[in-house]
Amino acid sequence: MKSLWLDIGNTRLKYWITENHQTIEHAAELHLQSPADLLLGLIQHFKHQGLHRIGVSSVLDAENNQRIQQILKWLEIPVVFAKVHAEYAELKCGYEVPSQLGIDRWLQVLAVAQANENYCIIGCGTALTIDLTQGKQHLGGYILPNLYLQRDALIQNTKGIKIPDSAFDNLNPGNNTVDAVHHGILLGLISTIENIMQQSPKKLLLTGGDALVFAKFLKKYDPVVETDLLLKGLQQYIAHYPKD
């Protein structure tokens, strides 16, 4: 059975087509603040894939999600939009108001939470998100500006300064302003993660575009890098979704 999985974020639309739990197609595209238009351009392609169901993770507002839903109706197959619940598949949400937790974070936690394990799950994307679990209890977490948001806030009016590809490659004191800023930002985020990891025993799991950057400096915690963690969470969500 073929399934389509959509991850609609603030800047990108990602999709996976799976068959018998194997990914047979995957793509990620910038949607330039118009995810519905991007999806509209993909519908004909999806229509010829022989799909049987669709699972969606979307951080968009209700109005935009409605547009997405209308477009997906053209495929004439069941569509499920994942939502954050106070409790789902035995996992309890740590937020006082569950709907305020980002669906991407909820699905990442749902993907890995286990009864006898504690996790620190870090999403290294547009923001650096940190979520903690104790067994099947989500404890809440932290949200920090990522490497690039912090850099942009500090280095302004620097059109003449070339940012090297190796900007975030080490934690040494910088010998120039650009290195001092980059290494300082990275040190701050790594130190935050280390502080959290030292508070109690837990497994460290990293996901998102910059996961490998952080993994390099957190080797003593044996970090696991999961590329498609949100996909796994979305699949877990659909597996427990009530059947009609």
Secondary structure as UniProt FT lines:
FT   STRAND          2..8
FT   STRAND          12..19
FT   TURN            20..21
FT   STRAND          22..30
FT   TURN            32..33
FT   HELIX           35..47
FT   STRAND          51..58
FT   HELIX           62..72
FT   HELIX           73..75
FT   STRAND          79..81
FT   STRAND          87..88
FT   TURN            89..90
FT   STRAND          91..92
FT   HELIX           98..100
FT   HELIX           103..112
FT   TURN            115..116
FT   STRAND          118..124
FT   STRAND          127..134
FT   TURN            135..136
FT   STRAND          137..145
FT   HELIX           147..154
FT   TURN            159..160
FT   TURN            165..168
FT   HELIX           177..199
FT   STRAND          203..207
FT   TURN            209..210
FT   HELIX           211..215
FT   TURN            216..217
FT   HELIX           219..221
FT   STRAND          224..225
FT   TURN            227..228
FT   HELIX           229..239
//
